[in-house]
Amino acid sequence: MGKPNRILILFAHPALEKSRINRQLIKAVRGMDYITIRDLYEQYPNFHINVKLEQELLLAHDIIVFQHPFYWYSSPAILKEWQDLVLEHDFAYGNNGTALHGKKFLSAITTGGSEEAYCRQGHNYFTIRELLAPFEQTARLCGMEYLPPFVIHGTHQLREAHQLARYVDHYRSAIAMFRDNMIEWEQLLQHKHLNHYLEQVINKLESPLHVQ
Ligand SMILES: Cc1cc2nc3c(=O)[nH]c(=O)nc-3n(C[C@H](O)[C@H](O)[C@H](O)COP(=O)(O)O)c2cc1C
């Protein structure tokens, strides 16, 4: 299995007490070995981000996750502030800015809009991958490998506990598989969303034909 990957989850939700989905997701990965969770709104209620500390945390991890609800086709504001301040020249980019080279980057987002709404015929016109392009290109510029995002669509329609529970399970499984290097990375990169890869892998594990 080799050395586990250390995962840093940068979590941004400005009103966690009102959250239905992200609250469950973050609870599911809390306390896992090798996983560090930074709740940015909790850490920095006044947006005074400790750049040195955040950079040290980046250095100490192999996989960086931005977890947040999708707000105005992007992230809640603090993640933008975090990027503007922490991803400094000569640290994250530029000739001497190689600190993040070789790390992997994942977006884990939840959207009010349904999956069908995010396409040319839908009312959001653009696909999620297109709308996440600034995150993808930021990761690339910083020398990180951009992984297909984990997306939960249609959060307002997710009324049944079992529907949400399946997503929460998948998120926790994905984080555990990333940590334990249980991912076929090449195969994962063929998918638009991490969810599709997870469905395949988890369906196979749950199949009655699967022999332990
Ligand atoms: C300020 C704001 C902006 C939002 N913008 C979008 C958006 O651009 N696209 C979308 O699909 N949903 C949007 N939503 C819906 C949220 O994504 C949705 O409520 C959230 O993912 C649910 O997760 P939670 O239960 O953890 O809050 C927005 C919600 C708020 C409050």
The ligand as an ORCA input file, in Angstrom:
! r2SCAN-3c Opt
* xyz 0 1
  C     -25.091     32.987     -1.863
  C     -25.500     31.696     -2.528
  C     -25.140     31.499     -3.847
  C     -25.467     30.294     -4.467
  N     -25.081     30.097     -5.771
  C     -25.372     28.930     -6.390
  C     -24.915     28.689     -7.721
  O     -24.266     29.500     -8.356
  N     -25.245     27.492     -8.302
  C     -25.958     26.528     -7.629
  O     -26.199     25.462     -8.211
  N     -26.372     26.712     -6.346
  C     -26.099     27.893     -5.719
  N     -26.502     28.089     -4.417
  C     -27.109     26.954     -3.667
  C     -26.056     26.263     -2.800
  O     -25.029     25.725     -3.593
  C     -26.688     25.137     -1.963
  O     -27.639     25.729     -1.125
  C     -25.639     24.411     -1.142
  O     -24.780     23.690     -1.989
  C     -26.278     23.460     -0.158
  O     -25.271     22.979      0.713
  P     -25.373     23.178      2.309
  O     -26.613     22.428      2.768
  O     -24.133     22.605      2.883
  O     -25.493     24.665      2.552
  C     -26.208     29.287     -3.767
  C     -26.569     29.541     -2.450
  C     -26.246     30.717     -1.825
  C     -26.663     30.947     -0.396
*
